[in-house]
Each structure stands twice: as C-alpha cells, then as structure tokens.
Amino acid sequence: MAQSPRDFRSVAGRFSDQQAKDLLLVELKYLILTVAKKIIHFLSMTDFLGPLRVIEATLNKNMMKSGYMYILLCADGTYYTGSTTDMELRLQQHQNGEGANFTSKRLPVELLYFEFFQNVAEAFYREKQVQGWSRKKKEALMSGFSTELRKLAECMNETHCKNR
C-alpha cells in the first residue's frame, strides 16, 4: 500500500533538496485542502451558508482525484519516472515530444510499469520516491522481485548493523 503524503518526513533525508521541497509542497496543498474542506463543511451546516456545499464538493473532487506513477523506457535505454492523473493523455504527450524535456530528447518512449493511486498526491509522492532509486532497484520493482527489491533497499554502509 502506498504511503500518504503526510508520511514523507520519515524518509525526507533520502531525497534531494528539490525533491524534499516538492514533497513539502504536496503536503502543504493537502493540508490546505483538508483544512478548507473542514471549515467549509462546518460553515455549510448553517442555513445562510448553504451555497458553500458547492465549494465543498469541488474540494472533495480535487482531493479524491486518482493518479498514476509510471516508468518509461526511453530510446537511449534510460528510464523516466513520472506521475499523472491521465495516463493515456500523458503517454501521448511524451510520444509527441510535449512531455518532459528529458523524454522529448529521447523518443520514442515505451511504458514499462505503472501503479494506480486513489489520490494524485500519493502518486506524486511515489514518483519522488522511485526517482531516487537505482536502475537495479527500479528493475526489481518492475519485475515484481520483492525479495531482490528488499535486498537492494538494505543499507550497505560499513556501519550498518548487518555489515559488522
């Protein structure tokens, strides 16, 4: 099961500064939507603020938008990891050179792997997590080799308890 964006603090040290900033932005947007939804729900319980239910429904829709994390194989053999709310449209954008700058220079691309998430914020979080992985670890994920994936995730530092 995917971690919610609220769990990112426990692994934030694994990410680059930019990835950590991106995760903070996701968390902030999620918190703002959550608080706004609760305030509007509370206010809409009064008779004179009934129209706020329309705003509440919009917030619910945005918070519940599903998403995908995906891995593409580029023409030069590199992997590209991304996330989207519309897989078909995003793949078409990549193939037309309208996707990421990285893939536009490495066409054509091929979809190798994807994961579905109930919330787009979770898909974005997973994208940032997988982007930091080695090629071998991504290949273990795509192949479904959970044992190999766990092995690749283990710390290999000399000071790690398993390496003493």
Secondary structure, 3 states (H helix, E strand, C coil): CCCCHHHHHHCHHHCCHHHHHHHHHHHHHHHHHHHHHHHHHHHHCCHHHCCHHHHHHHHHHHHCCCEEEEEEEECCCCEEEEEECCHHHHHHHHHCCCCCHHHHCCCCEEEEEEEEECCHHHHHHHHHHHHCCCHHHHHHHHHCCHHHHHHHHCCCCCCCHHHC
